[in-house]
Amino acid sequence: MEAVLPVLALFLVILNFKLSRWLFKERRKRISETDGEIIHRWVGFALGIIGAGVYVYITVIAESTSVMWFFLCFILLLLSYQSFMEWKYLVGTKQFVIPLILMVLGITCIVGIFYINEQLKYTTFQKVVADQLNEDSTVRYITIYINDPTESIPKTEASTTI
């Protein structure tokens, strides 16, 4: 899980460079060549610093759903800002569409990654014991345990026998 998000970020960065050639068949213009250079750099730097600080804070104290919401909000904010700056300062081009495409793709991938990760955490009784039971087996009882996984050795909080 931890390795998937940097790979996704690298994929989006590479796709950002390639998308203008694929869509518009031209070299991408830069905001640094316009009047918006200073504001673009300062706001981008501030967003990067704030994002790094919030990411460190969230990964230390939060669960995976908070990390997912952070990445969704960060991609939404960062790519919306990039799209707005390209729309405002690169008049006559349509390259503001590229960050919007990347935003939709990034949000879709992040939701998919976290959905798959959540599905892999759980299993069914049939998958666990299918190879251990056959038609001749008799199940006399089943005990279900609820464990607290926050410690290094999971501690049983509750159990019930059926």
C-alpha positions as CSV (number, residue, x, y, z in Angstrom):
1,M,0.0,0.0,0.0
2,E,2.8,2.4,1.0
3,A,4.6,1.8,-2.3
4,V,1.5,2.3,-4.5
5,L,1.0,6.0,-3.8
6,P,4.5,7.1,-4.8
7,V,4.2,5.0,-8.0
8,L,0.9,6.7,-8.7
9,A,2.5,10.1,-8.2
10,L,5.3,9.3,-10.5
11,F,2.8,8.0,-13.1
12,L,0.8,11.3,-12.9
13,V,4.0,13.4,-13.3
14,I,5.1,11.4,-16.4
15,L,1.6,11.6,-17.8
16,N,1.6,15.4,-17.2
17,F,4.6,15.8,-19.5
18,K,3.3,13.4,-22.2
19,L,-0.3,14.5,-22.3
20,S,0.3,17.8,-24.0
21,R,2.1,16.1,-26.9
22,W,-0.6,13.5,-27.2
23,L,-3.5,15.9,-27.1
24,F,-2.2,19.1,-28.6
25,K,0.8,18.0,-30.7
26,E,2.9,20.9,-29.4
27,R,5.4,21.9,-26.8
28,R,3.7,22.9,-23.5
29,K,4.0,26.5,-22.6
30,R,5.0,27.5,-19.1
31,I,3.6,29.9,-16.6
32,S,7.1,30.9,-15.7
33,E,7.2,32.7,-19.1
34,T,4.3,35.0,-18.2
35,D,3.4,37.6,-15.5
36,G,2.1,34.9,-13.2
37,E,5.5,33.4,-12.5
38,I,6.0,34.8,-9.0
39,I,2.5,34.1,-7.6
40,H,2.6,30.6,-9.2
41,R,5.9,29.7,-7.5
42,W,5.0,31.2,-4.1
43,V,1.6,29.6,-3.9
44,G,2.9,26.3,-5.2
45,F,5.7,26.3,-2.6
46,A,3.3,27.1,0.2
47,L,0.9,24.3,-0.9
48,G,3.8,21.9,-1.0
49,I,5.0,22.9,2.5
50,I,1.6,22.8,3.9
51,G,0.8,19.5,2.2
52,A,4.0,17.8,3.5
53,G,3.3,19.0,7.0
54,V,-0.3,17.8,7.0
55,Y,0.9,14.5,5.5
56,V,3.4,13.9,8.2
57,Y,0.8,14.8,10.9
58,I,-1.8,12.5,9.4
59,T,0.5,9.5,8.9
60,V,1.6,9.7,12.6
61,I,-1.8,9.9,14.2
62,A,-4.5,8.8,11.7
63,E,-5.9,5.7,10.1
64,S,-5.9,4.9,6.4
65,T,-9.2,6.7,5.6
66,S,-7.7,10.0,6.8
67,V,-4.8,9.5,4.5
68,M,-7.1,8.8,1.6
69,W,-9.1,12.0,2.2
70,F,-5.8,13.9,2.5
71,F,-4.6,12.7,-0.9
72,L,-8.0,13.4,-2.5
73,C,-8.2,16.9,-1.1
74,F,-4.5,17.6,-1.9
75,I,-4.8,16.4,-5.5
76,L,-8.0,18.3,-5.9
77,L,-6.5,21.6,-4.5
78,L,-3.2,21.3,-6.3
79,L,-4.4,20.4,-9.7
80,S,-7.4,22.9,-9.5
81,Y,-4.9,25.6,-8.7
82,Q,-2.6,24.5,-11.6
83,S,-5.5,24.5,-14.0
84,F,-6.7,27.9,-12.9
85,M,-3.2,29.4,-13.3
86,E,-2.9,27.9,-16.8
87,W,-6.3,29.2,-17.8
88,K,-5.6,32.7,-16.5
89,Y,-2.0,33.2,-17.7
90,L,-1.8,31.0,-20.8
91,V,-4.5,32.7,-22.8
92,G,-5.1,31.2,-26.1
93,T,-4.1,27.7,-25.1
94,K,-6.2,24.8,-24.0
95,Q,-3.6,23.2,-21.8
96,F,-5.6,24.0,-18.6
97,V,-7.5,20.8,-19.5
98,I,-4.4,18.7,-18.8
99,P,-4.5,19.2,-15.0
100,L,-8.2,18.6,-15.0
101,I,-7.7,15.2,-16.7
102,L,-4.9,14.4,-14.3
103,M,-7.2,15.3,-11.4
104,V,-10.0,13.0,-12.5
105,L,-7.5,10.2,-13.2
106,G,-5.7,10.7,-9.9
107,I,-8.9,10.8,-7.8
108,T,-10.2,7.7,-9.5
109,C,-7.0,5.8,-8.9
110,I,-6.8,6.9,-5.2
111,V,-10.3,5.8,-4.5
112,G,-9.7,2.6,-6.4
113,I,-6.5,1.9,-4.4
114,F,-8.1,2.5,-1.1
115,Y,-11.2,0.5,-2.0
116,I,-9.0,-2.5,-3.0
117,N,-6.9,-2.2,0.1
118,E,-10.0,-2.2,2.3
119,Q,-11.4,-5.2,0.5
120,L,-8.1,-7.1,0.9
121,K,-8.3,-6.6,4.7
122,Y,-11.4,-8.8,5.1
123,T,-12.2,-12.4,4.2
124,T,-15.1,-14.8,4.5
125,F,-15.5,-17.9,6.6
126,Q,-15.8,-20.0,3.5
127,K,-12.4,-18.8,2.0
128,V,-10.7,-19.5,5.3
129,V,-11.9,-23.0,5.9
130,A,-13.0,-24.2,2.5
131,D,-9.9,-26.5,2.2
132,Q,-10.3,-27.8,5.7
133,L,-14.0,-28.9,5.5
134,N,-15.6,-31.6,3.3
135,E,-19.0,-33.2,3.2
136,D,-18.2,-35.7,5.9
137,S,-17.1,-32.9,8.4
138,T,-19.2,-31.9,11.3
139,V,-18.9,-28.4,12.8
140,R,-19.8,-28.5,16.5
141,Y,-19.0,-24.9,17.3
142,I,-17.4,-21.8,15.9
143,T,-15.7,-19.1,18.0
144,I,-15.4,-15.6,16.7
145,Y,-12.8,-13.3,18.2
146,I,-12.6,-9.5,18.1
147,N,-8.9,-8.4,18.4
148,D,-7.4,-5.0,19.0
149,P,-4.6,-4.7,16.3
150,T,-3.1,-1.4,17.6
151,E,-0.5,-3.2,19.7
152,S,2.4,-5.3,18.4
153,I,0.6,-8.5,19.6
154,P,-3.1,-8.3,19.0
155,K,-5.1,-8.5,22.2
156,T,-8.5,-10.2,22.3
157,E,-11.3,-7.7,23.3
158,A,-14.3,-10.0,22.9
159,S,-15.3,-13.4,21.7
160,T,-18.4,-15.4,21.2
161,T,-19.1,-19.1,20.5
162,I,-21.8,-20.3,18.2
